[in-house]
């Protein structure tokens, strides 16, 4: 697991390996006492473009899925700084296609012991 600070407001946790790097983006709210609260605002995936077609050059894809439009009002900005931070880490380079998407969780269900509420 790797961590990146995109800005004072956004923190990234990402995993690398096997040609499918991915991670999650958290919005950070800092308190005067030194603590902070993080809110999950998106996920991203880095993949290889695998289907070569006419006029299609080999490249990487960075897909960003934003799940909180209130905290990420400009997904294109977040995608840009995410690309630059990952490029500096060597996780992606040009040529690359960067795309941002809106995503909203519909529901979920725990299978087995997932949470400890005691």
N, C-alpha and C positions, 0 to 999 in steps of 0.2 A: 504494500500500500504506500502510495506517495501522497504528500500533501502539497498544495500550492496556495499561496495567497494571491488572488487576482486583483484585489483592491482591499481597502479597509472594510468594505461591506460584503465581500464575497470570498468564500473559502472552498477549495476543491479537494476532494479525496479521490484518487484514481488508482487503478490497478493496471499493470502492463503484463502482457504475455500471450503467446499463441496467436498473434495476428489479430486479436480483437480486444484492444484496450478500451476501457470504459471507466466511468466515474460518476460521482454525484456532486452537485453544487449546492452549497448552503449559504444563505444570507446570514450575516452576523450582526447582531445588535449588542453593542458593548455598553456596560454599565460604568458609572463613575467609580465604583468600588473595585474595578478590575476584572469582574466576571463578564460573561457574555451568554447570550441565548442564540442558538442556531436554528434556522428554519430551512428545511429542504425546499429548494426552488427548481431543481432540474436535474436531468441526467444527460450524459453524453456518451457517444460511442465513436471510436476511430476504427475504420475498416478499410480494406483495400477494395478498389473498384475491380470487380472480378470478371465482368462480362465485356471483353473488348469488342467494340463495334466500329463501323466506319466513322472516321473522324473522332475517335475516342482514344485518348492517350492514357497510359497507366498513371494512376494518381491515388491519393488517399482521400477518404471522406471523413469529415467531422460532422456528425449529426447531433444537434443540441435540442433536447426536448424540455421546454419550460413549462412548469406546472403551477407557477404562482405569478400571474400577470401583475398583481399589485406591487410585489417586491422587485419584479424584473419588468419594468415598463418598456425597456428597449432591448428586446432579445438580440437584435443585430449587433448592438454594442457589446453585450455579454459574449456573444459568439466570437467577436473579433478579439477581445482581450483574452478569451480562453485559447483561441488559436495561437496567439503570440506567446502566451505562457507555456503552452505545450510544445511549441516550436523551440523555445529556449531550453526546455528540458530534453529535447531530442525525441519526443514522442510522435511528432508529425513534422512534415516539411512540405515545401512546394514541390511539385504542383499538388494542390489540394482543392477539393470542393467543400465549402462550409455551408451548412444549411441549418436553419432553426425552425422548430416546429412548436406548436402549442399542444399541450397534453394535460389532460385532467383525469386523475384517478377516479374510477367509477365505484369501486368497492374492494374489499379484500376479506380474506378469511385465514385464520391461523390453523395449521395442521400440526398437531403435536404441541409440545410446550414451547411456545414462542416468547410469551411475556410472563414476568413474575410480578403480579400485583400484590403480593403479600408483604 
